[in-house]
Protein backbone atom coordinates (compact mmCIF):
# COMPACT_ATOMS: atom_id res chain seq x y z
CA UNK A 1 0.00 0.00 0.00
CA UNK A 2 2.03 2.91 -1.33
CA UNK A 3 -0.88 5.36 -1.83
CA UNK A 4 -2.36 7.71 0.76
CA UNK A 5 -5.61 9.67 0.38
CA UNK A 6 -8.97 9.51 -1.39
CA UNK A 7 -9.17 12.57 -3.70
CA UNK A 8 -5.92 14.28 -2.77
CA UNK A 9 -3.61 11.29 -3.15
CA UNK A 10 0.10 10.65 -3.03
CA UNK A 11 1.76 7.46 -4.27
CA UNK A 12 5.44 7.11 -3.37
CA UNK A 13 8.41 5.00 -4.36
CA UNK A 14 12.08 4.49 -3.55
CA UNK A 15 14.51 3.18 -0.96
CA UNK A 16 16.92 5.02 1.30
CA UNK A 17 19.99 3.79 -0.61
CA UNK A 18 18.50 3.72 -4.09
CA UNK A 19 19.06 6.28 -6.84
CA UNK A 20 16.16 8.45 -5.66
CA UNK A 21 12.89 8.54 -3.80
CA UNK A 22 9.81 10.27 -5.16
CA UNK A 23 6.12 10.22 -5.79
CA UNK A 24 3.06 11.15 -7.80
CA UNK A 25 0.47 13.56 -6.37
CA UNK A 26 -3.06 13.32 -7.77
CA UNK A 27 -6.19 15.39 -7.20
CA UNK A 28 -4.62 18.86 -7.02
CA UNK A 29 -6.97 21.37 -8.66
CA UNK A 30 -5.64 23.29 -11.66
CA UNK A 31 -4.53 26.90 -11.54
CA UNK A 32 -2.83 26.85 -8.13
CA UNK A 33 0.41 28.82 -8.13
CA UNK A 34 3.12 26.89 -6.28
CA UNK A 35 5.83 28.55 -4.20
CA UNK A 36 8.77 26.27 -5.00
CA UNK A 37 11.17 28.04 -2.61
CA UNK A 38 8.71 27.53 0.23
CA UNK A 39 8.25 23.85 -0.67
CA UNK A 40 12.03 23.38 -0.60
CA UNK A 41 12.20 25.20 2.74
CA UNK A 42 9.81 22.61 4.22
CA UNK A 43 12.12 19.83 3.04
CA UNK A 44 15.06 21.68 4.57
CA UNK A 45 13.29 21.54 7.93
CA UNK A 46 13.18 17.74 7.71
CA UNK A 47 16.56 17.00 6.14
CA UNK A 48 19.41 15.42 8.10
CA UNK A 49 22.54 17.25 9.19
CA UNK A 50 20.78 20.49 10.16
CA UNK A 51 22.00 20.62 13.78
CA UNK A 52 24.23 18.91 16.33
CA UNK A 53 21.34 16.91 17.85
CA UNK A 54 20.26 15.05 14.68
CA UNK A 55 21.89 12.58 12.31
CA UNK A 56 24.89 14.02 10.50
CA UNK A 57 24.03 12.43 7.16
CA UNK A 58 24.34 15.23 4.56
CA UNK A 59 21.45 14.97 2.12
CA UNK A 60 20.49 18.17 0.25
CA UNK A 61 16.97 16.77 -0.26
CA UNK A 62 16.45 18.87 -3.38
CA UNK A 63 13.06 18.13 -4.94
CA UNK A 64 12.70 18.06 -8.73
CA UNK A 65 9.19 18.37 -10.18
CA UNK A 66 8.63 16.42 -13.37
CA UNK A 67 5.00 16.95 -14.41
CA UNK A 68 1.65 18.54 -13.65
CA UNK A 69 3.01 22.10 -13.51
CA UNK A 70 3.13 24.71 -16.28
CA UNK A 71 4.51 28.23 -15.82
CA UNK A 72 4.50 27.75 -12.06
CA UNK A 73 0.85 26.68 -11.79
CA UNK A 74 -0.77 23.28 -11.40
CA UNK A 75 -2.45 21.93 -14.52
CA UNK A 76 -4.77 19.42 -12.84
CA UNK A 77 -2.65 16.52 -14.10
CA UNK A 78 -0.57 14.24 -11.90
CA UNK A 79 2.36 16.01 -10.24
CA UNK A 80 5.45 13.82 -10.43
CA UNK A 81 8.58 14.52 -8.40
CA UNK A 82 11.86 12.93 -7.35
CA UNK A 83 14.39 13.58 -4.59
CA UNK A 84 17.83 12.17 -5.49
CA UNK A 85 19.78 10.24 -2.85
CA UNK A 86 23.20 11.91 -2.82
CA UNK A 87 24.86 10.74 0.39
CA UNK A 88 24.56 6.96 0.69
CA UNK A 89 27.17 5.10 2.72
CA UNK A 90 25.83 1.60 2.17
CA UNK A 91 28.94 -0.04 3.63
CA UNK A 92 27.86 1.29 7.04
CA UNK A 93 25.24 -1.47 6.99
CA UNK A 94 27.39 -4.40 5.88
CA UNK A 95 27.60 -5.69 9.45
CA UNK A 96 23.82 -6.29 9.61
CA UNK A 97 23.36 -8.00 6.25
CA UNK A 98 22.40 -11.27 7.91
CA UNK A 99 21.35 -9.84 11.27
CA UNK A 100 17.91 -8.79 12.54
CA UNK A 101 18.24 -5.54 14.46
CA UNK A 102 16.11 -5.32 17.64
CA UNK A 103 12.88 -3.30 17.21
CA UNK A 104 13.48 -2.75 13.47
CA UNK A 105 11.46 -4.11 10.54
CA UNK A 106 14.27 -6.50 9.51
CA UNK A 107 12.75 -9.73 10.82
CA UNK A 108 9.14 -8.96 9.83
CA UNK A 109 10.10 -7.85 6.30
CA UNK A 110 12.33 -10.81 5.57
CA UNK A 111 9.72 -13.20 6.92
CA UNK A 112 6.91 -11.53 4.95
CA UNK A 113 8.67 -10.95 1.60
CA UNK A 114 11.59 -13.38 1.70
CA UNK A 115 13.99 -10.55 0.87
CA UNK A 116 15.01 -7.24 2.40
CA UNK A 117 17.28 -4.34 1.61
CA UNK A 118 19.53 -4.12 4.66
CA UNK A 119 21.04 -0.78 3.56
CA UNK A 120 19.43 1.70 5.87
CA UNK A 121 16.22 -0.28 6.03
CA UNK A 122 15.39 0.10 2.35
CA UNK A 123 11.70 0.90 1.89
CA UNK A 124 11.12 0.92 5.67
CA UNK A 125 13.56 3.79 6.16
CA UNK A 126 12.30 7.10 7.50
CA UNK A 127 13.85 8.62 4.39
CA UNK A 128 10.46 7.89 2.80
CA UNK A 129 9.03 10.73 4.90
CA UNK A 130 10.76 13.29 2.67
CA UNK A 131 8.19 12.32 0.03
CA UNK A 132 5.41 13.09 2.49
CA UNK A 133 6.82 16.56 3.18
CA UNK A 134 6.63 17.34 -0.54
CA UNK A 135 3.04 16.08 -0.61
CA UNK A 136 2.18 18.10 2.46
CA UNK A 137 3.77 21.26 1.10
CA UNK A 138 1.68 20.95 -2.08
CA UNK A 139 -1.41 20.17 0.04
CA UNK A 140 -0.95 23.40 2.00
CA UNK A 141 -1.40 25.30 -1.28
CA UNK A 142 -4.83 23.65 -1.57
CA UNK A 143 -5.83 24.81 1.95
CA UNK A 144 -4.09 28.21 2.21
CA UNK A 145 -6.40 29.60 4.91
CA UNK A 146 -5.90 26.71 7.33
CA UNK A 147 -2.93 27.11 9.67
CA UNK A 148 -1.08 23.96 10.73
CA UNK A 149 1.60 24.27 13.42
CA UNK A 150 3.51 21.44 15.05
CA UNK A 151 6.17 21.66 17.74
CA UNK A 152 8.12 19.45 20.12
CA UNK A 153 6.23 19.24 23.40
CA UNK A 154 8.25 16.49 25.04
CA UNK A 155 11.66 14.83 25.10
CA UNK A 156 11.87 11.92 27.50
CA UNK A 157 10.65 13.05 30.89
CA UNK A 158 10.74 16.74 29.89
CA UNK A 159 7.22 17.79 28.85
CA UNK A 160 5.20 20.93 28.25
CA UNK A 161 1.63 21.10 29.55
CA UNK A 162 -1.28 20.83 27.13
CA UNK A 163 -2.17 24.55 27.12
CA UNK A 164 -0.73 25.70 23.80
CA UNK A 165 -2.48 29.09 24.07
CA UNK A 166 0.40 30.41 26.20
CA UNK A 167 3.07 29.53 23.62
CA UNK A 168 4.61 31.82 21.01
CA UNK A 169 4.65 29.72 17.84
CA UNK A 170 7.00 32.20 16.16
CA UNK A 171 9.80 30.83 18.39
CA UNK A 172 9.48 27.21 17.22
CA UNK A 173 12.31 27.53 14.70
CA UNK A 174 14.54 29.50 17.10
CA UNK A 175 16.10 26.35 18.55
CA UNK A 176 17.37 23.06 17.12
CA UNK A 177 14.76 21.07 19.05
CA UNK A 178 11.76 23.07 17.71
CA UNK A 179 10.19 23.72 21.11
CA UNK A 180 8.58 27.20 21.44
CA UNK A 181 9.32 27.36 25.19
CA UNK A 182 12.96 28.46 24.94
CA UNK A 183 13.83 27.59 28.53
CA UNK A 184 12.45 24.08 28.13
CA UNK A 185 14.10 23.83 24.72
CA UNK A 186 17.57 24.25 26.24
CA UNK A 187 16.82 21.49 28.75
CA UNK A 188 15.65 19.22 25.93
CA UNK A 189 18.78 19.89 23.88
CA UNK A 190 21.02 19.15 26.87
CA UNK A 191 19.13 15.92 27.49
CA UNK A 192 19.49 14.76 23.88
CA UNK A 193 23.23 15.51 23.92
CA UNK A 194 23.58 13.60 27.20
CA UNK A 195 21.77 10.59 25.74
CA UNK A 196 23.88 10.70 22.59
CA UNK A 197 27.12 10.56 24.62
CA UNK A 198 25.82 7.39 26.25
CA UNK A 199 25.38 5.80 22.82
CA UNK A 200 21.66 5.64 23.55
CA UNK A 201 18.47 7.23 22.19
CA UNK A 202 15.37 8.87 23.65
CA UNK A 203 11.73 9.33 22.64
CA UNK A 204 9.49 12.36 22.68
CA UNK A 205 6.21 14.02 21.75
CA UNK A 206 5.07 16.34 18.97
CA UNK A 207 1.93 18.45 19.40
CA UNK A 208 0.05 19.79 16.38
CA UNK A 209 -2.47 22.66 16.37
CA UNK A 210 -4.71 23.27 13.34
CA UNK A 211 -6.54 26.59 13.20
CA UNK A 212 -9.16 28.19 10.91
CA UNK A 213 -10.66 24.83 9.99
CA UNK A 214 -14.15 25.20 8.49
CA UNK A 215 -17.05 23.32 10.03
CA UNK A 216 -17.93 20.08 8.26
CA UNK A 217 -14.67 18.35 7.30
CA UNK A 218 -14.69 14.62 7.97
CA UNK A 219 -16.96 11.70 7.11
CA UNK A 220 -18.98 9.90 9.81
CA UNK A 221 -18.36 6.22 10.54
CA UNK A 222 -15.09 4.98 8.99
CA UNK A 223 -13.62 8.24 7.64
CA UNK A 224 -13.94 10.34 10.76
CA UNK A 225 -11.52 13.27 10.66
CA UNK A 226 -9.72 12.19 13.81
CA UNK A 227 -9.48 8.61 12.49
CA UNK A 228 -7.85 9.81 9.28
CA UNK A 229 -5.45 12.02 11.25
CA UNK A 230 -4.66 9.09 13.53
CA UNK A 231 -4.00 6.78 10.59
CA UNK A 232 -1.69 9.37 9.05
CA UNK A 233 0.30 9.93 12.23
CA UNK A 234 0.55 6.23 13.03
CA UNK A 235 2.11 5.74 9.58
CA UNK A 236 5.19 7.70 10.67
CA UNK A 237 8.22 5.60 11.57
CA UNK A 238 8.70 5.32 15.36
CA UNK A 239 5.20 6.58 16.27
CA UNK A 240 3.63 4.61 19.12
CA UNK A 241 0.67 6.76 20.11
CA UNK A 242 -1.87 9.37 18.96
CA UNK A 243 -4.41 11.33 20.98
CA UNK A 244 -6.58 14.30 20.06
CA UNK A 245 -8.34 16.77 22.29
CA UNK A 246 -7.96 15.80 25.92
CA UNK A 247 -7.26 12.21 24.88
CA UNK A 248 -6.39 9.91 27.76
CA UNK A 249 -6.83 12.72 30.29
CA UNK A 250 -10.55 12.65 29.53
CA UNK A 251 -10.83 9.23 31.21
CA UNK A 252 -10.43 10.90 34.60
CA UNK A 253 -13.00 13.63 33.91
CA UNK A 254 -16.75 13.66 34.56
CA UNK A 255 -19.17 14.34 31.73
CA UNK A 256 -20.10 17.65 33.34
CA UNK A 257 -16.43 18.63 33.12
CA UNK A 258 -15.74 17.23 29.64
CA UNK A 259 -18.75 18.57 27.73
CA UNK A 260 -17.97 21.62 25.57
CA UNK A 261 -20.80 24.07 26.22
CA UNK A 262 -22.02 26.08 23.22
CA UNK A 263 -21.89 29.81 22.71
CA UNK A 264 -24.72 31.39 20.70
CA UNK A 265 -22.51 31.70 17.59
CA UNK A 266 -21.85 27.95 17.48
CA UNK A 267 -18.39 28.09 19.05
CA UNK A 268 -17.81 26.39 22.38
CA UNK A 269 -16.70 27.76 25.73
CA UNK A 270 -14.10 25.00 26.08
CA UNK A 271 -12.47 22.74 23.51
CA UNK A 272 -11.84 19.45 25.25
CA UNK A 273 -13.14 17.67 22.12
CA UNK A 274 -10.16 18.95 20.15
CA UNK A 275 -12.15 20.64 17.40
CA UNK A 276 -13.86 17.45 16.21
CA UNK A 277 -17.34 16.15 17.10
CA UNK A 278 -18.89 13.04 15.61
CA UNK A 279 -15.85 12.71 13.37
CA UNK A 280 -16.51 16.13 11.79
CA UNK A 281 -14.68 19.43 12.39
CA UNK A 282 -16.70 21.90 14.47
CA UNK A 283 -14.73 25.07 13.67
CA UNK A 284 -12.68 25.13 16.86
CA UNK A 285 -8.93 24.49 16.92
CA UNK A 286 -7.97 20.90 16.23
CA UNK A 287 -5.12 19.77 18.46
CA UNK A 288 -3.47 16.40 18.88
CA UNK A 289 -0.33 14.81 20.24
CA UNK A 290 1.93 12.18 18.65
CA UNK A 291 4.22 9.91 20.70
CA UNK A 292 7.57 8.80 19.24
CA UNK A 293 9.57 5.92 20.66
CA UNK A 294 13.37 6.05 21.06
CA UNK A 295 15.30 5.31 17.86
CA UNK A 296 16.00 1.57 17.71
CA UNK A 297 19.61 1.82 16.47
CA UNK A 298 21.95 2.18 19.46
CA UNK A 299 25.67 2.81 19.54
CA UNK A 300 25.88 0.04 22.12
CA UNK A 301 26.29 -3.73 22.12
CA UNK A 302 23.01 -5.64 21.85
CA UNK A 303 22.22 -9.33 21.67
CA UNK A 304 20.07 -10.22 18.68
CA UNK A 305 19.10 -12.93 16.19
CA UNK A 306 20.71 -13.59 12.82
CA UNK A 307 19.30 -15.20 9.66
CA UNK A 308 20.75 -18.59 10.68
CA UNK A 309 18.77 -18.63 13.91
CA UNK A 310 21.79 -17.87 16.08
CA UNK A 311 22.01 -15.36 18.90
CA UNK A 312 24.83 -12.90 18.16
CA UNK A 313 26.23 -9.62 19.43
CA UNK A 314 25.87 -6.49 17.29
CA UNK A 315 26.86 -2.84 17.63
CA UNK A 316 25.04 -0.04 15.83
CA UNK A 317 27.00 1.88 13.21
CA UNK A 318 26.27 4.71 10.79
CA UNK A 319 24.58 8.08 11.19
CA UNK A 320 21.40 8.04 13.26
CA UNK A 321 19.24 10.46 15.24
CA UNK A 322 19.50 10.22 19.03
CA UNK A 323 15.95 11.65 19.10
CA UNK A 324 13.65 11.91 16.08
CA UNK A 325 11.16 14.53 17.26
CA UNK A 326 12.96 17.70 16.04
CA UNK A 327 12.93 16.42 12.44
CA UNK A 328 9.44 14.92 12.84
CA UNK A 329 7.77 18.32 13.24
CA UNK A 330 7.45 19.09 9.49
CA UNK A 331 6.41 15.47 8.83
CA UNK A 332 3.49 15.76 11.27
CA UNK A 333 2.44 19.06 9.69
CA UNK A 334 2.67 17.61 6.19
CA UNK A 335 0.54 14.55 6.88
CA UNK A 336 -2.05 16.72 8.63
CA UNK A 337 -2.12 19.00 5.57
CA UNK A 338 -2.71 16.08 3.21
CA UNK A 339 -5.58 14.77 5.36
CA UNK A 340 -7.23 18.20 5.49
CA UNK A 341 -6.74 18.86 1.77
CA UNK A 342 -8.32 15.48 1.04
CA UNK A 343 -11.26 16.14 3.36
CA UNK A 344 -11.77 19.63 1.92
CA UNK A 345 -11.94 18.26 -1.63
CA UNK A 346 -14.38 15.55 -0.51
CA UNK A 347 -16.55 18.19 1.15
CA UNK A 348 -16.52 20.32 -2.01
CA UNK A 349 -17.87 17.39 -4.03
CA UNK A 350 -20.78 17.20 -1.61
CA UNK A 351 -21.59 20.88 -2.22
CA UNK A 352 -21.63 20.64 -6.02
C-alpha angles and dihedrals in degrees: 000000000000098000127086126191141028107242100356098050137174124194115190139194141181144072130250093251098034126103093272146336123227149135152212120248117204132185099039109143117240124256099039112139110223123214100217094184090055092048090052090048089058090053089049089058090058101038122108125252096040097123144004093263098059136061113297095221106132109222117157090204092206111177120217118198115214107179148359095057129095124179090347096307132101115254098201091253125112113293110223123193142167135199111203119225104231105165110049118154098181093169088070086075100046091101092063099046092114098021130094109222115220114259093004128113092251098104097039094047096047091046093047100042104020090232137059139183104236093190103106093327095296111223092002092061119117086235084089088072090073086071090055092053090056090049091048093048090053090045091056088061087059092053102035095157095054114088118213118188127174128180141169108268099170143026113182109308093347108097140164119223120254097256102103092170090085094055128096104224091194088074096058093097093043093089135042092243095054096230114143092211098081095196092052090043092062090051090050092050091050090050093051091049090049091051092047092055088055090056088243137114137226137208132227150171135261120201121202126198121193117194136186093029112162120235114262108041113137136052121248120242112014101006099050111158093240091047091054091047090048092050090050095049094044088056090067115102112257096015113139103167146026130188131169130199111355090338114176092001088069090069090073095048129090120236090248088058098041101047114102106225116218128243117213092257093059096259119117131240091228132020106213088136090066097235095299128097124176088356092300129105113254099196097260123111114289112220131175141163129226123203120213123196123221114279109269097222109087129186087226137088114272132178113234146153127270131206091265092059094254127135109237140170119250136180123205117245136178133048115316139159116255086206125013101200099089091058092038094067096083090042091057091048092048096051090047089052092052092050092050094045089051093048092046092053090048090051091050091056088056091054096051 
